[in-house]
Amino acid sequence: MVGFKFFTKMKKIKSIVTGGAGFIGSNLVDRLVKEGHTVIVLDNFVSGKRSNLSHHLKKNVKIIRSDISNIKNIDKYFRDVSYVFHLAGLAEIIPSIKNPKKYFLNNTLGTLNILEAAKKAKIKKFIYAASSSCYGSPKKIPTSETEKIDTQHPYAFTKFLGEEAVIKYADFFKMPNISCRFFNVYGPRLNTTGQYGAVFSNFLTQKKKKRPLTIVGNGKQTRDFIHVDDLTNAFIKLARSNLKNKIYNLGSGKETSINKIANIIGGKKIFIPKRPGDPNRSCANISKIKNDIKWKPRISIIQGIERLFQS
Ligand SMILES: NC(=O)c1ccc[n+]([C@@H]2O[C@H](COP(=O)([O-])OP(=O)(O)OC[C@H]3O[C@@H](n4cnc5c(N)ncnc54)[C@H](O)[C@@H]3O)[C@@H](O)[C@H]2O)c1
């Protein structure tokens, strides 16, 4: 059966999570440890925090401080590794416009460095955190994986180039991979500076401080918010499946306006100017991943927001 090796108790499965000290990465590490993996985290802590992983025992999670854009001697960490989950990346639009080269080195060259090490180690599968920003302002909503690529800022471009490199490695070197184009992920340990989490983390802070909620634009713009627990479930299923060399949208498949989020949270609102490169609408067509791994998102936006306020 497909999942047996993944769950075997005979020998612990070893996984690498790059960016494992960040928001999504640390939630994924929690989930992998629950599944019985030992995890090696590669992170330079540019936005991630050690405290996101402080609840783990050293024997389960080994944290290596390293910059993936400038790494030496990392092959030893890849020895006997089965799965590489590559999430390390810089993820803000405006800094990427101000300093595109930094984003290229970090997100694109960094991905190549990890691919090289993974190739040498003959891992089972490489799973890449791609971004729905590759669609720009898509014509079709919900947007499927076949939509035209239209990167509108260096962040989107560098993430997309990373995805292309991952796919090419499958062609050139027969390294099994999966690329997941994340929509807007939210949940505990949300990064307060990244573009994706900004709306939730701003609203949470503002609500706690009894300040008005700041809404970018008129608030009618929509996003597809997926809870990080739904996302990590999909990651685990993708890793243990026999699927390889595929691209999947990873979202909730539901479109939610910023005004709706603000109304669920409640309180006064103030409106601030729109940012460059922000699409008016965003929603994933998730039919492909639903069919292929029999997965579906389980946490509604209302439940997700309740959980955020409880955490
Ligand atoms: N959060 C979202 O909604 C979303 C949407 C689309 C794509 N993504 C992608 O998912 C990944 C994780 O995003 P996140 O929201 O958890 O962000 P995050 O900033 O919390 O996590 C990124 C992690 O990568 C680490 N990192 C960055 N550059 C590094 C480098 N050169 N070497 C080593 N570590 C490095 C950071 O320290 C951090 O721990 C990113 O690659 C991002 O582009 C996220």
The ligand as an ORCA input file, in Angstrom:
! r2SCAN-3c Opt
* xyz 0 1
  N       2.181     32.429      3.576
  C       1.587     32.331      2.394
  O       0.369     32.561      2.276
  C       2.369     31.920      1.173
  C       1.750     31.986     -0.081
  C       2.469     31.600     -1.222
  C       3.759     31.113     -1.087
  N       4.322     31.087      0.148
  C       5.693     30.569      0.232
  O       5.772     29.649      1.321
  C       7.046     29.733      1.951
  C       6.875     29.908      3.451
  O       6.165     31.125      3.687
  P       5.797     31.631      5.159
  O       4.538     32.398      5.046
  O       5.917     30.532      6.130
  O       6.956     32.706      5.355
  P       8.010     32.884      6.545
  O       8.729     34.156      6.251
  O       7.343     32.739      7.871
  O       8.968     31.628      6.321
  C      10.061     31.644      5.449
  C      11.217     30.993      6.184
  O      12.319     30.921      5.280
  C      13.489     31.346      5.976
  N      14.437     31.834      4.970
  C      14.273     32.857      4.078
  N      15.371     32.987      3.316
  C      16.246     32.020      3.711
  C      17.548     31.642      3.311
  N      18.211     32.299      2.357
  N      18.136     30.589      3.933
  C      17.501     29.912      4.908
  N      16.268     30.224      5.342
  C      15.645     31.271      4.743
  C      13.009     32.417      6.934
  O      13.868     32.679      8.009
  C      11.687     31.804      7.393
  O      11.877     30.949      8.493
  C       7.789     30.890      1.251
  O       8.676     30.322      0.329
  C       6.704     31.668      0.544
  O       7.171     32.259     -0.646
  C       3.679     31.475      1.275
*
